[in-house]
Amino acid sequence: MHILNIKLRSQRMNGVVVIDKPTGMTSHDVVAHVRRISGIRKVGHTGTLDPLATGVLPVCLNEATKLVQFLANDDKEYRATLLLGVRTDTFDTEGSVLAREAPLVSRRQVEAVLKNFVGKRQQVVPRYSAVKVKGRALYDWSRRGIEVDLPEREVEIYDIRMEQFSPPEVVFTVSCSKGSYIRSFCAEAGEILGCGGCLSALRRLRSGMFTLESAIALDGLLQGGGDGAAQFNVDKLTPLVELLPEIPLIEVDLPLAEKIRNGRQPEGDDLLRYHIPFIVEGDVVKLSLGKSRLVAVARMLCSSVELLAGRPNMQALKILRVFND
């Protein structure tokens, strides 16, 4: 009965819960754990963390899974530990050691190398990663001993700061764009310094709007209810309408919300009676029912100036995602 109670309540939960991922688990493991204890079938995460890593892992529940592609684009912030003098095949301490040597480097040398990473750069994807090449994850090719061309990605480091210099370990924080592999930066820094290096610890401090302050440990997901039944802890559940705060919001009424949920693409005339923020063609906007329920995410097919000019029967939006919140 308690499990049934959890499932009935969980079916009505739409939003994001931020998990403080423990070390030793994959992001998929965390999703499976949330799905199992909550009874929610539609669960997904917004950015993979390696088993070695800990920290912020946003997990989307029910209708929020429709926003994964948007949330996955968020910038990230990490605290990392670089182990100097050790080269591994995976660029972290979980791989096989390829070489060791004494790291005869100074604090000033390490700082200079780290600061040189700031800006946009091409980064080769690690051989042991989940990025797919020819339909298979790179780690699968590597474990089979098959050589494939490693893809490159443009990434950007916004800021990097060394917090502690205690050779052979260097602790630093870094804020970066999506798709940045911190273990690749550690390996590259080690090569530039001439002694080799790898990642020995990683903690994600922030993913977009989500921080450690809003995170919850896995063992805190269930709490006792007043009737003695276990309940899924929703105290830190971020509702759909509060997600993607950087996207302009247009509040609509119930009749238009129902039309959109029934598949209608709004025309300019449908929107003229609402407050329209300044937007340009191509902008992504949110449509909400009041301030509490997300109706849709859409892409503007015109600017707010053109919309307010009142061209008749002009399709104003292309609906990208519809939500039954």
Secondary structure, DSSP 8 states (H G I E B T S, - for coil): -HHHHHHHHHTT--EEEEEEE-TT--HHHHHHHHHHHH--S-EEESS---TT-EEEEEEEEGGGGGGHHHHTT--EEEEEEEEETEEETTSBTTS-EEEE------HHHHHHHHHTT-EEEEEE--SSSS-EETTEEHHHHHHTT------EEEEEEEEEEEEEEETTEEEEEEEE-TT--HHHHHHHHHHHHTS-EEEEEEEEEEETTEEGGGEE-GGGSEEE-TTS-EEE--TT-EEGGGSSTTS-EEEE-HHHHHHHHTT---BHHHHTTS---S--TT-EEEEEETTTEEEEEEEESS-HHHHHHT-TT-B-EEEEEE---
